[in-house]
Amino acid sequence: MLLRGGFMEQNREEFPSLPEQGKNLTKFIVEVVKDVVPKTKSNSSDEMKKLIFTSAEEQQQRLNICNTCPYFAAQEKRCKKCGCWLTHKVKFKISECPILKWGKIE
Ligand code: SF4
């Protein structure tokens, strides 16, 4: 593909547009806050971490599913459906696959 400026770009994956990615990120942040704030009974950072983040095992289970998905961009470890960087996305309990191959963790 010939890009502006005449540079050739190889193996470029197709992701959602930047506005769409921004919308997805904003929606995600709002959902994290809406999910965590009502559950928080103290200001303990350990409690917050447990409410927000998945375990290493849960992260790996999600990544294993992504690794077999046609929307998985292996080189960048991103989802071509939502544009998210999956090594980060799988860390949040509130995250879910855009085509529901894996879901939120309560
Ligand atoms: S988040 Fe869902 S759609 Fe995206 S790569 Fe993973 S399994 Fe596929």
Boltz pocket constraint, residues with backbone or C-beta under 6 A from the ligand:
constraints:
  - pocket:
      binder: B
      contacts: [[A, 62], [A, 65], [A, 66], [A, 67], [A, 69], [A, 70], [A, 71], [A, 72], [A, 73], [A, 78], [A, 79], [A, 80], [A, 81], [A, 82], [A, 96], [A, 97], [A, 98], [A, 99], [A, 100], [A, 101], [A, 102]]
      max_distance: 6.0
